[in-house]
Amino acid sequence: KMAGAWTRKEGKNPAGGLNAKGRASLRAEGHNIKRPVSAQEAHHSEMAAGRRRSFCARMQGMKKQLTSAATAHDPNSRINKSLRKWDCR
């Protein structure tokens, strides 16, 4: 059996995150996926702001500990694309 599209290239958006096929495969596995929260959207909802803060803190910690120096500074790495998508600084 093949892994879900969200784990393969065909389910990933080149600009970062997942495309429609990737989101559909993740939902089919029972995950409750939500779209990224930008800084602008976080101003309108405290719940969205908390979700964004949590994601940014978690991903920046992963970037610091789990990536090589080359990946950490590569603007095209998946982790840097996701941090940009969420407007993390």
HTML snippet that shows the backbone in 3Dmol.js (N, CA, C, O; Angstrom):
<script src="https://3Dmol.org/build/3Dmol-min.js"></script>
<div id="view" style="width:600px;height:400px;position:relative"></div>
<script>
const pdb = `
ATOM      1  N   LYS A   1       0.844  -1.189   0.000  1.00  0.00           N
ATOM      2  CA  LYS A   1       0.000   0.000   0.000  1.00  0.00           C
ATOM      3  C   LYS A   1       0.883   1.244   0.000  1.00  0.00           C
ATOM      4  O   LYS A   1       1.887   1.308   0.709  1.00  0.00           O
ATOM      5  N   MET A   2       0.499   2.215  -0.796  1.00  0.00           N
ATOM      6  CA  MET A   2       1.260   3.451  -0.907  1.00  0.00           C
ATOM      7  C   MET A   2       0.862   4.436   0.192  1.00  0.00           C
ATOM      8  O   MET A   2      -0.284   4.454   0.640  1.00  0.00           O
ATOM      9  N   ALA A   3       1.813   5.242   0.612  1.00  0.00           N
ATOM     10  CA  ALA A   3       1.531   6.269   1.613  1.00  0.00           C
ATOM     11  C   ALA A   3       0.613   7.332   1.009  1.00  0.00           C
ATOM     12  O   ALA A   3       0.494   7.440  -0.211  1.00  0.00           O
ATOM     13  N   GLY A   4      -0.037   8.118   1.879  1.00  0.00           N
ATOM     14  CA  GLY A   4      -0.932   9.172   1.416  1.00  0.00           C
ATOM     15  C   GLY A   4      -0.214  10.205   0.569  1.00  0.00           C
ATOM     16  O   GLY A   4       0.998  10.389   0.686  1.00  0.00           O
ATOM     17  N   ALA A   5      -0.972  10.878  -0.284  1.00  0.00           N
ATOM     18  CA  ALA A   5      -0.385  11.888  -1.184  1.00  0.00           C
ATOM     19  C   ALA A   5       0.278  13.010  -0.402  1.00  0.00           C
ATOM     20  O   ALA A   5       1.210  13.642  -0.899  1.00  0.00           O
ATOM     21  N   TRP A   6      -0.192  13.267   0.821  1.00  0.00           N
ATOM     22  CA  TRP A   6       0.385  14.365   1.598  1.00  0.00           C
ATOM     23  C   TRP A   6       1.832  14.087   2.001  1.00  0.00           C
ATOM     24  O   TRP A   6       2.549  15.014   2.380  1.00  0.00           O
ATOM     25  N   THR A   7       2.275  12.833   1.928  1.00  0.00           N
ATOM     26  CA  THR A   7       3.663  12.509   2.264  1.00  0.00           C
ATOM     27  C   THR A   7       4.556  12.484   1.038  1.00  0.00           C
ATOM     28  O   THR A   7       5.778  12.395   1.154  1.00  0.00           O
ATOM     29  N   ARG A   8       3.947  12.562  -0.140  1.00  0.00           N
ATOM     30  CA  ARG A   8       4.714  12.496  -1.379  1.00  0.00           C
ATOM     31  C   ARG A   8       4.670  13.837  -2.106  1.00  0.00           C
ATOM     32  O   ARG A   8       3.879  14.717  -1.766  1.00  0.00           O
ATOM     33  N   LYS A   9       5.523  13.976  -3.099  1.00  0.00           N
ATOM     34  CA  LYS A   9       5.639  15.229  -3.848  1.00  0.00           C
ATOM     35  C   LYS A   9       4.323  15.631  -4.503  1.00  0.00           C
ATOM     36  O   LYS A   9       4.020  16.820  -4.596  1.00  0.00           O
ATOM     37  N   GLU A  10       3.539  14.656  -4.957  1.00  0.00           N
ATOM     38  CA  GLU A  10       2.296  14.975  -5.669  1.00  0.00           C
ATOM     39  C   GLU A  10       1.264  15.657  -4.780  1.00  0.00           C
ATOM     40  O   GLU A  10       0.324  16.263  -5.294  1.00  0.00           O
ATOM     41  N   GLY A  11       1.412  15.574  -3.464  1.00  0.00           N
ATOM     42  CA  GLY A  11       0.460  16.204  -2.557  1.00  0.00           C
ATOM     43  C   GLY A  11       0.955  17.504  -1.963  1.00  0.00           C
ATOM     44  O   GLY A  11       0.269  18.106  -1.137  1.00  0.00           O
ATOM     45  N   LYS A  12       2.139  17.951  -2.369  1.00  0.00           N
ATOM     46  CA  LYS A  12       2.728  19.158  -1.788  1.00  0.00           C
ATOM     47  C   LYS A  12       2.669  20.326  -2.759  1.00  0.00           C
ATOM     48  O   LYS A  12       2.875  20.164  -3.962  1.00  0.00           O
ATOM     49  N   ASN A  13       2.388  21.486  -2.226  1.00  0.00           N
ATOM     50  CA  ASN A  13       2.338  22.717  -3.009  1.00  0.00           C
ATOM     51  C   ASN A  13       3.765  23.229  -3.168  1.00  0.00           C
ATOM     52  O   ASN A  13       4.488  23.302  -2.174  1.00  0.00           O
ATOM     53  N   PRO A  14       4.201  23.587  -4.371  1.00  0.00           N
ATOM     54  CA  PRO A  14       5.563  24.093  -4.557  1.00  0.00           C
ATOM     55  C   PRO A  14       5.858  25.353  -3.741  1.00  0.00           C
ATOM     56  O   PRO A  14       7.016  25.620  -3.420  1.00  0.00           O
ATOM     57  N   ALA A  15       4.827  26.127  -3.402  1.00  0.00           N
ATOM     58  CA  ALA A  15       5.031  27.348  -2.623  1.00  0.00           C
ATOM     59  C   ALA A  15       5.045  27.086  -1.126  1.00  0.00           C
ATOM     60  O   ALA A  15       5.259  28.008  -0.340  1.00  0.00           O
ATOM     61  N   GLY A  16       4.823  25.851  -0.724  1.00  0.00           N
ATOM     62  CA  GLY A  16       4.806  25.507   0.693  1.00  0.00           C
ATOM     63  C   GLY A  16       3.437  24.993   1.100  1.00  0.00           C
ATOM     64  O   GLY A  16       2.417  25.464   0.597  1.00  0.00           O
ATOM     65  N   GLY A  17       3.412  24.043   1.996  1.00  0.00           N
ATOM     66  CA  GLY A  17       2.155  23.469   2.446  1.00  0.00           C
ATOM     67  C   GLY A  17       1.675  22.361   1.523  1.00  0.00           C
ATOM     68  O   GLY A  17       2.457  21.788   0.764  1.00  0.00           O
ATOM     69  N   LEU A  18       0.394  22.067   1.594  1.00  0.00           N
ATOM     70  CA  LEU A  18      -0.193  20.994   0.795  1.00  0.00           C
ATOM     71  C   LEU A  18      -1.104  21.551  -0.285  1.00  0.00           C
ATOM     72  O   LEU A  18      -1.684  22.626  -0.129  1.00  0.00           O
ATOM     73  N   ASN A  19      -1.226  20.817  -1.373  1.00  0.00           N
ATOM     74  CA  ASN A  19      -2.195  21.187  -2.401  1.00  0.00           C
ATOM     75  C   ASN A  19      -3.512  20.468  -2.111  1.00  0.00           C
ATOM     76  O   ASN A  19      -3.632  19.793  -1.089  1.00  0.00           O
ATOM     77  N   ALA A  20      -4.489  20.605  -2.989  1.00  0.00           N
ATOM     78  CA  ALA A  20      -5.815  20.021  -2.755  1.00  0.00           C
ATOM     79  C   ALA A  20      -5.747  18.503  -2.617  1.00  0.00           C
ATOM     80  O   ALA A  20      -6.435  17.928  -1.773  1.00  0.00           O
ATOM     81  N   LYS A  21      -4.936  17.856  -3.425  1.00  0.00           N
ATOM     82  CA  LYS A  21      -4.815  16.399  -3.360  1.00  0.00           C
ATOM     83  C   LYS A  21      -4.191  15.970  -2.025  1.00  0.00           C
ATOM     84  O   LYS A  21      -4.611  14.976  -1.432  1.00  0.00           O
ATOM     85  N   GLY A  22      -3.210  16.707  -1.565  1.00  0.00           N
ATOM     86  CA  GLY A  22      -2.572  16.399  -0.283  1.00  0.00           C
ATOM     87  C   GLY A  22      -3.527  16.581   0.886  1.00  0.00           C
ATOM     88  O   GLY A  22      -3.562  15.756   1.799  1.00  0.00           O
ATOM     89  N   ARG A  23      -4.312  17.671   0.861  1.00  0.00           N
ATOM     90  CA  ARG A  23      -5.290  17.904   1.933  1.00  0.00           C
ATOM     91  C   ARG A  23      -6.368  16.829   1.927  1.00  0.00           C
ATOM     92  O   ARG A  23      -6.791  16.373   2.989  1.00  0.00           O
ATOM     93  N   ALA A  24      -6.818  16.418   0.739  1.00  0.00           N
ATOM     94  CA  ALA A  24      -7.842  15.379   0.629  1.00  0.00           C
ATOM     95  C   ALA A  24      -7.330  14.048   1.180  1.00  0.00           C
ATOM     96  O   ALA A  24      -8.066  13.345   1.873  1.00  0.00           O
ATOM     97  N   SER A  25      -6.083  13.697   0.881  1.00  0.00           N
ATOM     98  CA  SER A  25      -5.537  12.433   1.377  1.00  0.00           C
ATOM     99  C   SER A  25      -5.356  12.468   2.892  1.00  0.00           C
ATOM    100  O   SER A  25      -5.530  11.446   3.555  1.00  0.00           O
ATOM    101  N   LEU A  26      -5.016  13.609   3.439  1.00  0.00           N
ATOM    102  CA  LEU A  26      -4.864  13.740   4.889  1.00  0.00           C
ATOM    103  C   LEU A  26      -6.216  13.623   5.584  1.00  0.00           C
ATOM    104  O   LEU A  26      -6.328  12.976   6.626  1.00  0.00           O
ATOM    105  N   ARG A  27      -7.243  14.247   5.009  1.00  0.00           N
ATOM    106  CA  ARG A  27      -8.594  14.135   5.568  1.00  0.00           C
ATOM    107  C   ARG A  27      -9.101  12.701   5.485  1.00  0.00           C
ATOM    108  O   ARG A  27      -9.798  12.236   6.387  1.00  0.00           O
ATOM    109  N   ALA A  28      -8.756  11.995   4.404  1.00  0.00           N
ATOM    110  CA  ALA A  28      -9.186  10.601   4.235  1.00  0.00           C
ATOM    111  C   ALA A  28      -8.589   9.706   5.317  1.00  0.00           C
ATOM    112  O   ALA A  28      -9.169   8.675   5.659  1.00  0.00           O
ATOM    113  N   GLU A  29      -7.439  10.092   5.856  1.00  0.00           N
ATOM    114  CA  GLU A  29      -6.811   9.332   6.934  1.00  0.00           C
ATOM    115  C   GLU A  29      -7.363   9.727   8.300  1.00  0.00           C
ATOM    116  O   GLU A  29      -6.962   9.164   9.318  1.00  0.00           O
ATOM    117  N   GLY A  30      -8.277  10.689   8.325  1.00  0.00           N
ATOM    118  CA  GLY A  30      -8.927  11.060   9.578  1.00  0.00           C
ATOM    119  C   GLY A  30      -8.341  12.269  10.283  1.00  0.00           C
ATOM    120  O   GLY A  30      -8.716  12.555  11.420  1.00  0.00           O
ATOM    121  N   HIS A  31      -7.436  12.982   9.641  1.00  0.00           N
ATOM    122  CA  HIS A  31      -6.845  14.178  10.251  1.00  0.00           C
ATOM    123  C   HIS A  31      -7.759  15.382  10.051  1.00  0.00           C
ATOM    124  O   HIS A  31      -8.447  15.485   9.036  1.00  0.00           O
ATOM    125  N   ASN A  32      -7.762  16.278  11.008  1.00  0.00           N
ATOM    126  CA  ASN A  32      -8.553  17.500  10.919  1.00  0.00           C
ATOM    127  C   ASN A  32      -7.613  18.635  10.524  1.00  0.00           C
ATOM    128  O   ASN A  32      -7.083  19.338  11.384  1.00  0.00           O
ATOM    129  N   ILE A  33      -7.411  18.809   9.222  1.00  0.00           N
ATOM    130  CA  ILE A  33      -6.455  19.801   8.737  1.00  0.00           C
ATOM    131  C   ILE A  33      -7.138  21.149   8.549  1.00  0.00           C
ATOM    132  O   ILE A  33      -8.265  21.233   8.061  1.00  0.00           O
ATOM    133  N   LYS A  34      -6.435  22.191   8.945  1.00  0.00           N
ATOM    134  CA  LYS A  34      -6.931  23.550   8.791  1.00  0.00           C
ATOM    135  C   LYS A  34      -5.909  24.351   8.011  1.00  0.00           C
ATOM    136  O   LYS A  34      -4.737  23.980   7.947  1.00  0.00           O
ATOM    137  N   ARG A  35      -6.346  25.438   7.425  1.00  0.00           N
ATOM    138  CA  ARG A  35      -5.432  26.257   6.630  1.00  0.00           C
ATOM    139  C   ARG A  35      -4.549  27.125   7.530  1.00  0.00           C
ATOM    140  O   ARG A  35      -4.895  27.354   8.689  1.00  0.00           O
ATOM    141  N   PRO A  36      -3.409  27.614   7.013  1.00  0.00           N
ATOM    142  CA  PRO A  36      -2.535  28.472   7.805  1.00  0.00           C
ATOM    143  C   PRO A  36      -3.221  29.763   8.234  1.00  0.00           C
ATOM    144  O   PRO A  36      -4.144  30.234   7.570  1.00  0.00           O
ATOM    145  N   VAL A  37      -2.768  30.329   9.342  1.00  0.00           N
ATOM    146  CA  VAL A  37      -3.294  31.592   9.859  1.00  0.00           C
ATOM    147  C   VAL A  37      -2.215  32.648   9.663  1.00  0.00           C
ATOM    148  O   VAL A  37      -1.123  32.529  10.220  1.00  0.00           O
ATOM    149  N   SER A  38      -2.508  33.672   8.883  1.00  0.00           N
ATOM    150  CA  SER A  38      -1.542  34.745   8.668  1.00  0.00           C
ATOM    151  C   SER A  38      -1.608  35.730   9.831  1.00  0.00           C
ATOM    152  O   SER A  38      -2.516  35.663  10.659  1.00  0.00           O
ATOM    153  N   ALA A  39      -0.656  36.628   9.887  1.00  0.00           N
ATOM    154  CA  ALA A  39      -0.632  37.635  10.948  1.00  0.00           C
ATOM    155  C   ALA A  39      -1.876  38.513  10.881  1.00  0.00           C
ATOM    156  O   ALA A  39      -2.424  38.903  11.912  1.00  0.00           O
ATOM    157  N   GLN A  40      -2.317  38.821   9.668  1.00  0.00           N
ATOM    158  CA  GLN A  40      -3.511  39.655   9.485  1.00  0.00           C
ATOM    159  C   GLN A  40      -4.746  38.958  10.047  1.00  0.00           C
ATOM    160  O   GLN A  40      -5.558  39.593  10.721  1.00  0.00           O
ATOM    161  N   GLU A  41      -4.897  37.670   9.782  1.00  0.00           N
ATOM    162  CA  GLU A  41      -6.047  36.918  10.277  1.00  0.00           C
ATOM    163  C   GLU A  41      -5.997  36.740  11.792  1.00  0.00           C
ATOM    164  O   GLU A  41      -7.039  36.654  12.441  1.00  0.00           O
ATOM    165  N   ALA A  42      -4.808  36.685  12.348  1.00  0.00           N
ATOM    166  CA  ALA A  42      -4.654  36.495  13.786  1.00  0.00           C
ATOM    167  C   ALA A  42      -5.163  37.709  14.568  1.00  0.00           C
ATOM    168  O   ALA A  42      -5.524  37.580  15.738  1.00  0.00           O
ATOM    169  N   HIS A  43      -5.195  38.873  13.939  1.00  0.00           N
ATOM    170  CA  HIS A  43      -5.702  40.079  14.607  1.00  0.00           C
ATOM    171  C   HIS A  43      -7.207  40.002  14.850  1.00  0.00           C
ATOM    172  O   HIS A  43      -7.726  40.668  15.746  1.00  0.00           O
ATOM    173  N   HIS A  44      -7.900  39.202  14.065  1.00  0.00           N
ATOM    174  CA  HIS A  44      -9.356  39.134  14.156  1.00  0.00           C
ATOM    175  C   HIS A  44      -9.861  38.091  15.140  1.00  0.00           C
ATOM    176  O   HIS A  44     -11.013  38.159  15.569  1.00  0.00           O
ATOM    177  N   SER A  45      -9.032  37.138  15.500  1.00  0.00           N
ATOM    178  CA  SER A  45      -9.487  36.042  16.357  1.00  0.00           C
ATOM    179  C   SER A  45      -8.390  35.636  17.327  1.00  0.00           C
ATOM    180  O   SER A  45      -7.272  35.333  16.911  1.00  0.00           O
ATOM    181  N   GLU A  46      -8.700  35.629  18.610  1.00  0.00           N
ATOM    182  CA  GLU A  46      -7.725  35.227  19.620  1.00  0.00           C
ATOM    183  C   GLU A  46      -7.395  33.738  19.482  1.00  0.00           C
ATOM    184  O   GLU A  46      -6.262  33.324  19.725  1.00  0.00           O
ATOM    185  N   MET A  47      -8.381  32.944  19.096  1.00  0.00           N
ATOM    186  CA  MET A  47      -8.150  31.515  18.909  1.00  0.00           C
ATOM    187  C   MET A  47      -7.172  31.274  17.751  1.00  0.00           C
ATOM    188  O   MET A  47      -6.263  30.451  17.861  1.00  0.00           O
ATOM    189  N   ALA A  48      -7.362  31.984  16.662  1.00  0.00           N
ATOM    190  CA  ALA A  48      -6.467  31.863  15.511  1.00  0.00           C
ATOM    191  C   ALA A  48      -5.071  32.378  15.875  1.00  0.00           C
ATOM    192  O   ALA A  48      -4.067  31.813  15.442  1.00  0.00           O
ATOM    193  N   ALA A  49      -5.010  33.436  16.660  1.00  0.00           N
ATOM    194  CA  ALA A  49      -3.721  33.990  17.073  1.00  0.00           C
ATOM    195  C   ALA A  49      -2.949  32.982  17.924  1.00  0.00           C
ATOM    196  O   ALA A  49      -1.736  32.836  17.770  1.00  0.00           O
ATOM    197  N   GLY A  50      -3.642  32.294  18.812  1.00  0.00           N
ATOM    198  CA  GLY A  50      -3.003  31.285  19.651  1.00  0.00           C
ATOM    199  C   GLY A  50      -2.495  30.116  18.823  1.00  0.00           C
ATOM    200  O   GLY A  50      -1.408  29.596  19.072  1.00  0.00           O
ATOM    201  N   ARG A  51      -3.281  29.708  17.843  1.00  0.00           N
ATOM    202  CA  ARG A  51      -2.878  28.614  16.963  1.00  0.00           C
ATOM    203  C   ARG A  51      -1.632  28.997  16.168  1.00  0.00           C
ATOM    204  O   ARG A  51      -0.719  28.191  15.993  1.00  0.00           O
ATOM    205  N   ARG A  52      -1.611  30.231  15.694  1.00  0.00           N
ATOM    206  CA  ARG A  52      -0.456  30.722  14.933  1.00  0.00           C
ATOM    207  C   ARG A  52       0.790  30.799  15.801  1.00  0.00           C
ATOM    208  O   ARG A  52       1.868  30.381  15.379  1.00  0.00           O
ATOM    209  N   ARG A  53       0.648  31.337  17.026  1.00  0.00           N
ATOM    210  CA  ARG A  53       1.798  31.419  17.942  1.00  0.00           C
ATOM    211  C   ARG A  53       2.367  30.030  18.232  1.00  0.00           C
ATOM    212  O   ARG A  53       3.581  29.825  18.233  1.00  0.00           O
ATOM    213  N   SER A  54       1.472  29.096  18.473  1.00  0.00           N
ATOM    214  CA  SER A  54       1.891  27.727  18.778  1.00  0.00           C
ATOM    215  C   SER A  54       2.632  27.103  17.594  1.00  0.00           C
ATOM    216  O   SER A  54       3.684  26.489  17.769  1.00  0.00           O
ATOM    217  N   PHE A  55       2.084  27.260  16.400  1.00  0.00           N
ATOM    218  CA  PHE A  55       2.714  26.691  15.212  1.00  0.00           C
ATOM    219  C   PHE A  55       4.086  27.312  14.988  1.00  0.00           C
ATOM    220  O   PHE A  55       5.059  26.596  14.750  1.00  0.00           O
ATOM    221  N   CYS A  56       4.174  28.632  15.062  1.00  0.00           N
ATOM    222  CA  CYS A  56       5.445  29.312  14.807  1.00  0.00           C
ATOM    223  C   CYS A  56       6.506  28.891  15.814  1.00  0.00           C
ATOM    224  O   CYS A  56       7.649  28.635  15.436  1.00  0.00           O
ATOM    225  N   ALA A  57       6.144  28.815  17.079  1.00  0.00           N
ATOM    226  CA  ALA A  57       7.106  28.415  18.109  1.00  0.00           C
ATOM    227  C   ALA A  57       7.573  26.980  17.871  1.00  0.00           C
ATOM    228  O   ALA A  57       8.764  26.685  17.975  1.00  0.00           O
ATOM    229  N   ARG A  58       6.643  26.099  17.557  1.00  0.00           N
ATOM    230  CA  ARG A  58       6.975  24.686  17.340  1.00  0.00           C
ATOM    231  C   ARG A  58       7.878  24.521  16.119  1.00  0.00           C
ATOM    232  O   ARG A  58       8.877  23.804  16.183  1.00  0.00           O
ATOM    233  N   MET A  59       7.541  25.170  15.022  1.00  0.00           N
ATOM    234  CA  MET A  59       8.320  25.011  13.795  1.00  0.00           C
ATOM    235  C   MET A  59       9.683  25.686  13.881  1.00  0.00           C
ATOM    236  O   MET A  59      10.657  25.176  13.327  1.00  0.00           O
ATOM    237  N   GLN A  60       9.768  26.820  14.563  1.00  0.00           N
ATOM    238  CA  GLN A  60      11.066  27.463  14.706  1.00  0.00           C
ATOM    239  C   GLN A  60      11.993  26.620  15.583  1.00  0.00           C
ATOM    240  O   GLN A  60      13.204  26.585  15.364  1.00  0.00           O
ATOM    241  N   GLY A  61      11.415  25.944  16.574  1.00  0.00           N
ATOM    242  CA  GLY A  61      12.210  25.018  17.383  1.00  0.00           C
ATOM    243  C   GLY A  61      12.694  23.842  16.553  1.00  0.00           C
ATOM    244  O   GLY A  61      13.837  23.407  16.696  1.00  0.00           O
ATOM    245  N   MET A  62      11.825  23.322  15.682  1.00  0.00           N
ATOM    246  CA  MET A  62      12.225  22.222  14.801  1.00  0.00           C
ATOM    247  C   MET A  62      13.320  22.671  13.848  1.00  0.00           C
ATOM    248  O   MET A  62      14.274  21.936  13.591  1.00  0.00           O
ATOM    249  N   LYS A  63      13.176  23.876  13.331  1.00  0.00           N
ATOM    250  CA  LYS A  63      14.176  24.397  12.395  1.00  0.00           C
ATOM    251  C   LYS A  63      15.529  24.495  13.081  1.00  0.00           C
ATOM    252  O   LYS A  63      16.560  24.175  12.489  1.00  0.00           O
ATOM    253  N   LYS A  64      15.519  24.934  14.321  1.00  0.00           N
ATOM    254  CA  LYS A  64      16.761  25.114  15.051  1.00  0.00           C
ATOM    255  C   LYS A  64      17.424  23.768  15.373  1.00  0.00           C
ATOM    256  O   LYS A  64      18.644  23.642  15.266  1.00  0.00           O
ATOM    257  N   GLN A  65      16.637  22.772  15.761  1.00  0.00           N
ATOM    258  CA  GLN A  65      17.219  21.519  16.235  1.00  0.00           C
ATOM    259  C   GLN A  65      17.292  20.410  15.202  1.00  0.00           C
ATOM    260  O   GLN A  65      18.179  19.560  15.282  1.00  0.00           O
ATOM    261  N   LEU A  66      16.386  20.395  14.233  1.00  0.00           N
ATOM    262  CA  LEU A  66      16.301  19.237  13.349  1.00  0.00           C
ATOM    263  C   LEU A  66      16.793  19.465  11.929  1.00  0.00           C
ATOM    264  O   LEU A  66      16.727  18.552  11.107  1.00  0.00           O
ATOM    265  N   THR A  67      17.281  20.654  11.620  1.00  0.00           N
ATOM    266  CA  THR A  67      17.745  20.895  10.255  1.00  0.00           C
ATOM    267  C   THR A  67      19.229  21.227  10.246  1.00  0.00           C
ATOM    268  O   THR A  67      19.790  21.704  11.233  1.00  0.00           O
ATOM    269  N   SER A  68      19.840  20.962   9.112  1.00  0.00           N
ATOM    270  CA  SER A  68      21.248  21.317   8.953  1.00  0.00           C
ATOM    271  C   SER A  68      21.354  22.819   8.710  1.00  0.00           C
ATOM    272  O   SER A  68      20.349  23.482   8.454  1.00  0.00           O
ATOM    273  N   ALA A  69      22.556  23.351   8.789  1.00  0.00           N
ATOM    274  CA  ALA A  69      22.762  24.776   8.552  1.00  0.00           C
ATOM    275  C   ALA A  69      22.363  25.143   7.125  1.00  0.00           C
ATOM    276  O   ALA A  69      21.810  26.216   6.887  1.00  0.00           O
ATOM    277  N   ALA A  70      22.643  24.252   6.180  1.00  0.00           N
ATOM    278  CA  ALA A  70      22.303  24.521   4.776  1.00  0.00           C
ATOM    279  C   ALA A  70      20.786  24.594   4.597  1.00  0.00           C
ATOM    280  O   ALA A  70      20.285  25.481   3.907  1.00  0.00           O
ATOM    281  N   THR A  71      20.061  23.674   5.211  1.00  0.00           N
ATOM    282  CA  THR A  71      18.603  23.666   5.097  1.00  0.00           C
ATOM    283  C   THR A  71      17.995  24.861   5.816  1.00  0.00           C
ATOM    284  O   THR A  71      17.036  25.454   5.323  1.00  0.00           O
ATOM    285  N   ALA A  72      18.532  25.216   6.959  1.00  0.00           N
ATOM    286  CA  ALA A  72      17.998  26.330   7.738  1.00  0.00           C
ATOM    287  C   ALA A  72      18.083  27.647   6.971  1.00  0.00           C
ATOM    288  O   ALA A  72      17.230  28.517   7.145  1.00  0.00           O
ATOM    289  N   HIS A  73      19.106  27.805   6.123  1.00  0.00           N
ATOM    290  CA  HIS A  73      19.283  29.054   5.379  1.00  0.00           C
ATOM    291  C   HIS A  73      18.785  28.978   3.944  1.00  0.00           C
ATOM    292  O   HIS A  73      18.865  29.966   3.213  1.00  0.00           O
ATOM    293  N   ASP A  74      18.277  27.832   3.528  1.00  0.00           N
ATOM    294  CA  ASP A  74      17.776  27.651   2.171  1.00  0.00           C
ATOM    295  C   ASP A  74      16.339  28.182   2.072  1.00  0.00           C
ATOM    296  O   ASP A  74      15.451  27.641   2.729  1.00  0.00           O
ATOM    297  N   PRO A  75      16.089  29.213   1.280  1.00  0.00           N
ATOM    298  CA  PRO A  75      14.729  29.762   1.186  1.00  0.00           C
ATOM    299  C   PRO A  75      13.728  28.789   0.563  1.00  0.00           C
ATOM    300  O   PRO A  75      12.521  28.965   0.725  1.00  0.00           O
ATOM    301  N   ASN A  76      14.208  27.766  -0.146  1.00  0.00           N
ATOM    302  CA  ASN A  76      13.321  26.808  -0.781  1.00  0.00           C
ATOM    303  C   ASN A  76      13.100  25.536   0.032  1.00  0.00           C
ATOM    304  O   ASN A  76      12.472  24.598  -0.459  1.00  0.00           O
ATOM    305  N   SER A  77      13.605  25.485   1.273  1.00  0.00           N
ATOM    306  CA  SER A  77      13.365  24.295   2.094  1.00  0.00           C
ATOM    307  C   SER A  77      11.915  24.292   2.556  1.00  0.00           C
ATOM    308  O   SER A  77      11.309  25.353   2.709  1.00  0.00           O
ATOM    309  N   ARG A  78      11.352  23.099   2.779  1.00  0.00           N
ATOM    310  CA  ARG A  78       9.949  22.971   3.169  1.00  0.00           C
ATOM    311  C   ARG A  78       9.665  23.714   4.469  1.00  0.00           C
ATOM    312  O   ARG A  78       8.602  24.319   4.607  1.00  0.00           O
ATOM    313  N   ILE A  79      10.585  23.681   5.415  1.00  0.00           N
ATOM    314  CA  ILE A  79      10.338  24.333   6.708  1.00  0.00           C
ATOM    315  C   ILE A  79      10.310  25.850   6.554  1.00  0.00           C
ATOM    316  O   ILE A  79       9.489  26.516   7.185  1.00  0.00           O
ATOM    317  N   ASN A  80      11.184  26.402   5.735  1.00  0.00           N
ATOM    318  CA  ASN A  80      11.186  27.854   5.526  1.00  0.00           C
ATOM    319  C   ASN A  80       9.963  28.307   4.731  1.00  0.00           C
ATOM    320  O   ASN A  80       9.441  29.398   4.960  1.00  0.00           O
ATOM    321  N   LYS A  81       9.509  27.479   3.806  1.00  0.00           N
ATOM    322  CA  LYS A  81       8.290  27.807   3.058  1.00  0.00           C
ATOM    323  C   LYS A  81       7.089  27.835   3.994  1.00  0.00           C
ATOM    324  O   LYS A  81       6.237  28.718   3.883  1.00  0.00           O
ATOM    325  N   SER A  82       7.013  26.877   4.913  1.00  0.00           N
ATOM    326  CA  SER A  82       5.864  26.845   5.833  1.00  0.00           C
ATOM    327  C   SER A  82       5.917  28.031   6.791  1.00  0.00           C
ATOM    328  O   SER A  82       4.875  28.608   7.102  1.00  0.00           O
ATOM    329  N   LEU A  83       7.099  28.408   7.265  1.00  0.00           N
ATOM    330  CA  LEU A  83       7.214  29.565   8.153  1.00  0.00           C
ATOM    331  C   LEU A  83       6.816  30.844   7.436  1.00  0.00           C
ATOM    332  O   LEU A  83       6.216  31.728   8.047  1.00  0.00           O
ATOM    333  N   ARG A  84       7.136  30.958   6.159  1.00  0.00           N
ATOM    334  CA  ARG A  84       6.706  32.127   5.377  1.00  0.00           C
ATOM    335  C   ARG A  84       5.198  32.131   5.195  1.00  0.00           C
ATOM    336  O   ARG A  84       4.562  33.180   5.301  1.00  0.00           O
ATOM    337  N   LYS A  85       4.613  30.953   4.918  1.00  0.00           N
ATOM    338  CA  LYS A  85       3.180  30.846   4.691  1.00  0.00           C
ATOM    339  C   LYS A  85       2.389  31.292   5.928  1.00  0.00           C
ATOM    340  O   LYS A  85       1.309  31.871   5.811  1.00  0.00           O
ATOM    341  N   TRP A  86       2.938  31.017   7.097  1.00  0.00           N
ATOM    342  CA  TRP A  86       2.276  31.376   8.352  1.00  0.00           C
ATOM    343  C   TRP A  86       2.705  32.769   8.848  1.00  0.00           C
ATOM    344  O   TRP A  86       2.262  33.191   9.916  1.00  0.00           O
ATOM    345  N   ASP A  87       3.544  33.483   8.109  1.00  0.00           N
ATOM    346  CA  ASP A  87       4.062  34.805   8.500  1.00  0.00           C
ATOM    347  C   ASP A  87       4.827  34.754   9.821  1.00  0.00           C
ATOM    348  O   ASP A  87       4.739  35.681  10.626  1.00  0.00           O
ATOM    349  N   CYS A  88       5.571  33.681  10.044  1.00  0.00           N
ATOM    350  CA  CYS A  88       6.387  33.576  11.261  1.00  0.00           C
ATOM    351  C   CYS A  88       7.668  34.373  11.061  1.00  0.00           C
ATOM    352  O   CYS A  88       8.235  34.378   9.968  1.00  0.00           O
ATOM    353  N   ARG A  89       8.120  35.037  12.101  1.00  0.00           N
ATOM    354  CA  ARG A  89       9.344  35.847  11.965  1.00  0.00           C
ATOM    355  C   ARG A  89      10.463  35.256  12.734  1.00  0.00           C
ATOM    356  O   ARG A  89      11.567  35.802  12.736  1.00  0.00           O
TER     357      ARG A  89
END
`;
const viewer = $3Dmol.createViewer("view");
viewer.addModel(pdb, "pdb");
viewer.setStyle({}, {cartoon: {color: "spectrum"}});
viewer.zoomTo();
viewer.render();
</script>
